[in-house]
Amino acid sequence: MERRLVLGGAMALLGGAKLAAAQQAAPAPHHGLAIPPDRMAPLRGQGPVTLTPAQYAQRFVDSPAPAGAPGRWVQRAPLPLPRTEMAWAAEWDGKLHVVGGYAEQQVNNTWHHIYDPAADSWKEAARLPRGANHVGVVAHAGRVYAFGGFSNQNRGADTLAFAYDVAADRWDTIAPMPRPRGAGALAVLDGKIHHIGGASEPERERASVGWHEVYDPQADKWEMRKALPGARDHAGVLAHDGAIHIIGGRFNTFEYNTGLHHVYLPAQDTWVERAPLPTPRSGHGLVLYRGRFFAMGGESGWFENRVLTGKVHGQMESYDPATDTWQHHAPMPTPRHGMGAVTIGDFIYVAGGGPVVGGGIKTAVHEAFTLG
């Protein structure tokens, strides 16, 4: 009888230990959606990919900004293949253009995909004349412009510049940039294209730059303007009300992210500061929607015992230029960085990107946000 009690107690202890071990081994809950393996691919080698609990734990969605209307996210047709580090995307005639980036085990791919929200479908368009990642892209007057980029993984900048004729489905070579760089910020103001910030040579250093060069599409020429204070790359950019806003980004690496918010005033050829991005990050999207600036996604990285880790941001924070204040909204279901983001109609479309810190994994995930 006593032996049975001892055995029963031992078995109960063993069962409790197994339960505790199982609970300890169970993956911690994470924000948002799990990503289907067929919508991810590794940078090197073949897929499919399944994220580990540690990789899902990189997701970070908390924001110090006050709450605004939450809005909602909906799923849209995934990219035809997983891609990331396009930097970033462009909209023309109600369609989303995603150019270059990491795809198919290459860091310098030439893919050019166009999304039609009315049909919720993608099509392949004429490819970029040379492959690159972190290409600066912007649309203007029936063309999508592609400036610079890297031929290696976030390194190896060039001066090449191209213009895609949307109607003709054709790329043309235009005047090269004065200096090589990738991960710069492009915005159209008064019919001219401003290329601001980024990172340049030598490749071993890959330092951020504050260069501000302006391209005139009519004259096919470049001129210089006042440099960006706080040289940085992977920043968000948009033009609004006669000014250009550069928000967030990184000083050389994602270990040194910033929330700095600078505004270029063309009449004075000068910069002023405005309220910073509440969550410092780089590789995020920035779009104009309903008169506010919406910033989503991004990454922050660091090394622990020589192993890369960090945060993949899912925050959706918006800025009111009238009051110089920020608020937060419903975070991304699938936090990502290095994706393409544009506004079309009453939705913000966010396609592709990296679901973990760094460029090791690409996704085809495509989600859209609306305030309804």
TAFENPE-V863380 format. One record per residue. N is the residue number from 1. SS is DSSP state (A for helix, B for strand, O for the rest). OMEGA is omega in degrees with one decimal (NA if undefined). D_FIRST is the distance of its C-alpha to the first C-alpha in Angstrom with 2 decimals. Layout:
[[N/SS/OMEGA/D_FIRST] [N/SS/OMEGA/D_FIRST]]
//
This chain:
[[1/O/179.1/0.00] [2/A/-180.0/3.79] [3/A/178.4/5.35] [4/A/178.8/5.15] [5/A/179.3/6.35] [6/A/178.5/8.70] [7/A/179.5/9.88] [8/A/178.1/10.41] [9/A/179.3/12.27] [10/A/179.3/14.14] [11/A/178.4/15.16] [12/A/177.7/16.32] [13/A/179.1/18.27] [14/A/178.4/19.69] [15/A/178.0/20.69] [16/A/178.2/22.29] [17/A/178.6/24.11] [18/A/179.3/25.39] [19/A/179.4/26.57] [20/A/178.5/28.27] [21/A/179.2/29.86] [22/A/178.7/31.05] [23/A/179.5/32.50] [24/A/-178.5/34.18] [25/A/-177.5/35.57] [26/O/-179.8/36.86] [27/O/178.6/40.62] [28/O/178.5/41.89] [29/O/-179.5/43.91] [30/O/177.8/47.63] [31/O/164.9/50.76] [32/O/-170.4/52.53] [33/O/167.4/52.46] [34/O/-177.2/50.95] [35/O/177.2/53.78] [36/O/-178.0/53.84] [37/A/-177.9/54.00] [38/A/175.7/57.24] [39/A/176.3/58.95] [40/B/175.4/58.41] [41/B/177.2/59.76] [42/B/175.5/59.56] [43/O/177.4/62.71] [44/O/178.2/62.34] [45/O/-175.2/60.96] [46/O/176.2/59.82] [47/O/-1.4/57.49] [48/O/-177.9/55.60] [49/O/171.6/53.96] [50/O/-179.4/50.63] [51/O/178.1/50.35] [52/O/174.9/47.37] [53/A/179.4/45.42] [54/A/178.8/47.34] [55/A/175.1/50.61] [56/A/-179.1/49.80] [57/O/176.2/48.89] [58/O/-178.5/52.54] [59/B/-175.7/53.63] [60/B/-173.8/55.07] [61/O/-178.3/56.50] [62/O/179.3/56.63] [63/O/176.5/60.16] [64/O/-178.3/61.57] [65/O/176.1/64.38] [66/B/-176.5/64.39] [67/B/170.5/63.33] [68/O/175.0/65.97] [69/O/-172.7/65.82] [70/O/-173.3/62.79] [71/O/-179.9/64.47] [72/B/178.0/62.57] [73/B/177.3/62.08] [74/B/178.3/62.47] [75/B/175.1/62.02] [76/O/-176.7/65.18] [77/O/-178.9/66.03] [78/O/173.0/64.65] [79/O/179.2/67.04] [80/O/175.2/67.99] [81/O/-179.3/66.18] [82/O/-179.3/64.09] [83/B/174.3/66.37] [84/B/178.3/66.40] [85/O/175.8/68.77] [86/O/177.4/71.72] [87/O/-9.1/72.91] [88/O/175.5/73.22] [89/O/178.7/74.85] [90/B/177.3/77.99] [91/B/171.6/78.99] [92/B/177.8/82.25] [93/O/175.3/83.40] [94/O/179.2/79.98] [95/B/-177.5/78.15] [96/B/177.7/75.77] [97/B/177.2/76.76] [98/B/-168.2/74.18] [99/B/173.3/75.89] [100/O/176.8/74.76] [101/O/176.3/71.56] [102/B/175.6/68.60] [103/B/174.9/68.02] [104/O/176.7/67.28] [105/O/176.9/66.30] [106/B/175.8/69.57] [107/O/-178.7/70.24] [108/O/-178.5/73.87] [109/O/-176.1/73.75] [110/O/-174.9/76.72] [111/O/174.9/75.02] [112/B/179.7/76.63] [113/B/179.8/74.82] [114/B/179.7/76.14] [115/B/176.6/74.06] [116/B/-177.4/75.63] [117/O/179.7/73.64] [118/O/179.3/75.59] [119/O/-173.8/74.29] [120/O/-176.8/71.02] [121/B/179.9/71.85] [122/B/170.7/72.79] [123/B/176.6/75.62] [124/B/177.5/76.68] [125/O/178.9/79.93] [126/O/-175.8/82.20] [127/O/174.6/80.24] [128/O/-175.7/80.98] [129/O/173.2/83.65] [130/O/-177.9/81.42] [131/O/178.5/77.69] [132/O/171.7/76.30] [133/B/-178.8/73.49] [134/O/176.8/73.87] [135/O/174.4/77.22] [136/B/-178.0/78.89] [137/B/176.2/79.76] [138/B/-179.7/81.66] [139/B/179.6/83.68] [140/B/171.6/87.29] [141/O/175.1/90.17] [142/O/178.7/88.75] [143/B/171.8/87.37] [144/B/-176.9/84.05] [145/B/179.5/84.67] [146/B/-175.5/82.46] [147/B/170.7/83.05] [148/O/-176.6/81.69] [149/O/-178.9/78.07] [150/B/175.7/76.23] [151/B/174.7/76.35] [152/B/-176.6/73.32] [153/O/179.5/69.99] [154/O/-179.8/71.21] [155/B/179.3/74.03] [156/B/-175.9/77.42] [157/B/175.9/79.47] [158/O/-177.7/82.77] [159/O/-172.1/85.78] [160/O/-179.6/85.90] [161/B/-177.7/86.60] [162/B/175.3/86.77] [163/B/-180.0/87.54] [164/B/176.4/86.16] [165/B/-173.9/88.59] [166/O/-177.1/86.40] [167/O/-176.9/89.05] [168/O/-176.0/89.94] [169/O/-174.1/86.38] [170/B/173.9/87.85] [171/B/175.3/87.26] [172/B/175.0/90.30] [173/B/178.5/90.53] [174/O/-176.6/91.83] [175/O/-179.2/92.89] [176/O/176.9/90.17] [177/O/178.8/88.60] [178/O/-177.4/90.32] [179/O/-177.6/87.17] [180/O/173.4/83.95] [181/O/173.0/80.73] [182/B/179.0/77.65] [183/O/176.0/75.22] [184/O/-177.5/78.18] [185/B/-177.2/78.65] [186/B/176.3/81.33] [187/B/177.9/82.99] [188/B/178.2/86.22] [189/B/179.2/88.58] [190/O/174.9/92.17] [191/O/178.3/92.28] [192/B/-175.6/91.19] [193/B/179.3/87.88] [194/B/176.8/86.37] [195/B/-167.8/84.11] [196/B/176.5/82.27] [197/O/-178.1/79.87] [198/O/178.8/77.70] [199/B/-172.4/77.09] [200/O/-176.0/79.52] [201/O/1.4/80.38] [202/O/-172.2/80.04] [203/O/-177.9/76.95] [204/O/-179.3/75.09] [205/O/-179.6/75.47] [206/O/-176.1/75.21] [207/O/174.4/76.26] [208/B/178.1/76.54] [209/O/177.0/80.12] [210/O/-175.4/81.81] [211/O/178.6/84.69] [212/B/-178.6/86.29] [213/B/-173.6/88.53] [214/B/179.9/90.11] [215/B/177.4/91.15] [216/B/-177.9/94.09] [217/O/-179.6/93.70] [218/O/-177.9/97.38] [219/O/-175.2/98.73] [220/O/-178.7/95.89] [221/B/179.6/95.92] [222/B/171.1/93.64] [223/B/-177.4/94.26] [224/B/173.2/92.27] [225/O/-176.8/91.07] [226/O/-176.0/89.39] [227/O/177.2/86.11] [228/O/174.0/82.73] [229/O/-177.8/81.62] [230/O/-177.8/78.28] [231/O/-178.2/78.52] [232/O/178.5/75.48] [233/B/-178.2/74.30] [234/O/-178.7/71.85] [235/O/172.8/73.13] [236/B/-177.7/73.56] [237/B/167.5/77.14] [238/B/175.4/79.17] [239/B/-178.6/82.67] [240/B/172.7/83.22] [241/O/175.0/86.24] [242/O/179.9/88.44] [243/B/177.7/85.94] [244/B/-179.9/83.25] [245/B/173.3/79.75] [246/B/-170.8/77.62] [247/B/177.0/74.04] [248/O/-178.9/71.14] [249/O/-175.6/70.91] [250/B/171.0/70.20] [251/O/177.9/71.99] [252/O/-179.1/71.84] [253/O/-178.7/68.08] [254/A/170.8/65.33] [255/A/-177.1/63.97] [256/A/176.2/66.99] [257/B/178.7/67.06] [258/O/173.0/69.25] [259/O/-176.4/69.75] [260/O/-179.5/73.50] [261/B/179.1/75.72] [262/B/-179.1/79.37] [263/B/178.3/82.17] [264/B/178.6/85.37] [265/B/-171.1/88.56] [266/O/-177.9/91.19] [267/O/179.0/94.26] [268/O/-174.2/93.54] [269/O/-177.9/91.89] [270/B/-179.3/89.19] [271/B/173.3/85.48] [272/B/179.4/83.75] [273/B/173.4/80.12] [274/O/-176.3/78.13] [275/O/-176.5/74.58] [276/O/173.8/72.13] [277/O/-175.3/69.44] [278/O/179.9/66.36] [279/O/179.8/64.02] [280/O/-178.3/65.76] [281/O/177.4/65.39] [282/B/-176.9/67.39] [283/O/-178.7/67.71] [284/O/173.0/67.46] [285/B/176.0/69.60] [286/B/-177.1/72.22] [287/B/174.6/74.13] [288/B/-177.3/76.38] [289/B/-179.7/75.04] [290/O/176.1/76.43] [291/O/178.7/78.36] [292/B/176.4/75.32] [293/B/-179.4/74.10] [294/B/178.2/70.61] [295/B/-178.1/68.69] [296/B/175.2/65.58] [297/O/-179.7/63.29] [298/O/179.8/63.87] [299/B/171.0/61.90] [300/B/-175.3/61.19] [301/B/172.4/60.05] [302/B/-177.9/59.12] [303/B/174.3/57.58] [304/B/-175.8/54.28] [305/O/178.0/54.01] [306/O/176.6/56.81] [307/B/-179.1/54.91] [308/B/173.7/56.70] [309/B/179.3/54.92] [310/B/-175.6/56.11] [311/B/168.8/56.59] [312/B/-170.6/57.88] [313/B/173.6/59.47] [314/O/-178.3/59.24] [315/O/168.2/61.08] [316/B/-178.9/63.93] [317/B/-177.9/66.23] [318/B/-175.5/69.72] [319/B/175.9/72.82] [320/B/-177.7/75.55] [321/O/-179.8/78.86] [322/O/-176.8/80.50] [323/O/-179.3/78.15] [324/O/-178.8/76.90] [325/B/179.8/73.27] [326/B/169.7/70.07] [327/B/179.4/67.19] [328/B/-176.8/64.19] [329/B/180.0/63.23] [330/O/-179.1/60.44] [331/O/179.5/59.35] [332/O/174.5/59.68] [333/O/179.3/56.88] [334/O/179.2/57.20] [335/O/-177.9/58.26] [336/O/174.3/60.78] [337/B/178.4/63.67] [338/O/-177.8/66.90] [339/O/174.5/67.27] [340/B/-178.2/70.31] [341/B/176.1/70.82] [342/B/172.5/73.76] [343/B/173.3/74.66] [344/B/-177.3/76.03] [345/O/-178.6/76.75] [346/O/178.8/74.03] [347/B/168.4/71.30] [348/B/-178.0/70.38] [349/B/-177.3/69.41] [350/B/-171.5/67.16] [351/B/175.2/66.90] [352/O/178.1/65.12] [353/O/-179.9/64.08] [354/B/-178.3/61.37] [355/O/176.8/57.77] [356/O/179.6/56.75] [357/O/-177.2/58.59] [358/O/-174.2/61.37] [359/O/-173.2/62.92] [360/O/-178.1/60.23] [361/B/179.7/59.36] [362/B/176.6/61.74] [363/B/172.0/61.17] [364/O/-176.6/63.09] [365/O/-179.4/61.58] [366/B/-179.2/64.21] [367/B/-179.2/63.65] [368/B/-177.9/66.13] [369/B/173.8/66.15] [370/B/172.0/68.08] [371/O/174.6/68.38] [372/O/NA/68.98]]
//
